[in-house]
Amino acid sequence: MKFQLISAFQSNADSGYRLLPFRFGRLPDRPDEVLVTGDSGRFTFLSQADFLAFADHRLDPTTTRARDLEGLDLLHRGDRPIPLDRHAIAWRTRKAFLFDGPSLHIFVVTLRCHHSCRYCQVSRRAESDAGYDMDEATARAAVDRLFESPARQLTVEFQGGEPLLAFERIRGIVEDIAARNRSQRRTITFVLASTLHGVTDEQLAFFREHRFELSTSLDGPAALHDLNRPLPTRESHARTLAGVARARAALGADHVNALTTLTRASLAHPEAIVDHYIEQGFTSIFLRPLSPYGFARRGLARQGYATGEFMTFYRRALAHLIRRNLEGHALTEAYATLLLSSILTPFAHGYMDLRSPAGAGLGVLLYDYDGAVYPSDEARMLAAEGDRRFRMGSVHTPYRELLLSEPMQAILAAGLTEGLTGCADCVFQPYCGADPVDAYARQADVYGHRPSSAFCARQTAMFELLFGYLRDGDADVMRVFQSWVQRRAVAEIRGEPPEAIDAAA
Amino acid sequence: MSIHEVHITIPHREAAHAIVQRTAHRFSGRYTVAVADEGDRSCVRFDGSVETPEQLEREFRALLLDDMLRARIETETASLRQLIVEAALRSALREPEAGA
């Protein structure tokens, strides 16, 4: 057994306290204040003078300020032993996903689709094309891999193309999983990502029986949606709403969600997009920027935009969302809610793109229609463009070999923000994540280059926006944010700033 | 008029070369940056369109001060951080269902 040097356990220069691990930075519009974030995710804002006193061990340990910082796990007062177990539990809680193994299993049952969306990330095929559906042997082997994963809670997501075009394969997979789960006894959630165009009563009855969550795409009002998601009949928006209505009637409104993808045409209409979701009775909107994959990559010049343009849109949309929530319309923004959950609670969020270690492979396995296994949807999209470097193996490859495959070695090496240049000392590191597949797609390097990364620029701008709101501490805004994080009505939330803000007052 | 090459020299007695490299890396999205260790000092060269070299140098030195502080904090807290992570991983192996 090896022991640490005694200095590791002693107070620094008899200052009366020890620093606990933390990072720091500043918000662009508050250069005289320092944001301090601990490894546990708790944070505070300090004046420059107070921050330097704290970091230089010049803070009087008997003051309220020192006690507040100790309460936030940023320092440890006195000579008592540091309660390692408590800090270890906090760290383990934030990294809980690490101990589960892959919990999201994506089945791409077909590449066929009846849409020709301008921003499509997938290399879709025409509805009548043959040879792009998952066959039964592939499906059964993929289910073998699913149950080799150690996770007790599994999400099985069906994607395409348009997966409803291969409904019988979905039915076969679900029935196979349900039969095997009688002995496995896992908690399984089924998700279908579909346009919902032409969904039948029989299909809806099946989805209700197996408690599916349905996810569709709604890009905003009809003119915008139909521009982004053209059909020869120019009725995509109307058919989507009709599908949503029928799905809600069959499964209940809580089980039908929608995502919006933002093209250049969307950026001028943040308020209209938000209001359209409210009018259509949704309780969540996910304002997603374009991805640099698949067909979308070819359309970026025409439909793409810079991070600054996206953030101008997003700031307006978020401000409008806050106003509408305070008026009594309960509509969360999914991405802000993910980030706020990470900032305001001790728990790990489940979002695969913002994990460290990366969610790719460790949290997700994707089974493509042809039997290839990928660590994420994005890796599959790269493969569809001819770059198969992230192909982990096939559905016939044992789980252990998949997780030890060469692509996973690369992802593990580059998927830890705690060790990446530009991430390791970033003040937002406790809440952010690494996605080596995305870094490779954007910058041709799994490690990525943070100073020129659009992903990093957007993440940084998002955190700066949210921490700006948190620092302002407006009681109404805090109520809205807490209602999103706690999944409660705004009216049920008392307006209180986060505990951490008190230390800066 | 913009200048296309700016040099900033930092003596090692002010900041270790590794810390100068860390700060210089932060600018590598805006400029082509080269850092050379020249015995008792680090020389940082920025290539690109620089409107006000004085402002660039002020910004660089402010970030360098922060990075020097970060390096000191890391040195002071790294062993504790390692102990915490080790304890967390040990507990996860010991009690796989607890605390997560």
Interface residues (C-beta under 8 A of the other chain):
Chain A: Q4 L5 A8 N12 R18 L19 L20 P21 F22 R23 F24 D39 A55 I82 L84 D85 H87 A88 I89 W91 R92 T93 K95 A96 L98 F99 D100 T421 G422 D425 H449 R450 P451 S452 S453
Chain B: R22 H25 R26 F27 S28 G29 R30 D66 D67 L69 R70 R72 I73 E74 E76 T77 A78 S79 L80 R81 L83 I84 V85 A87 A88 S91 A92 P96 G99 A100
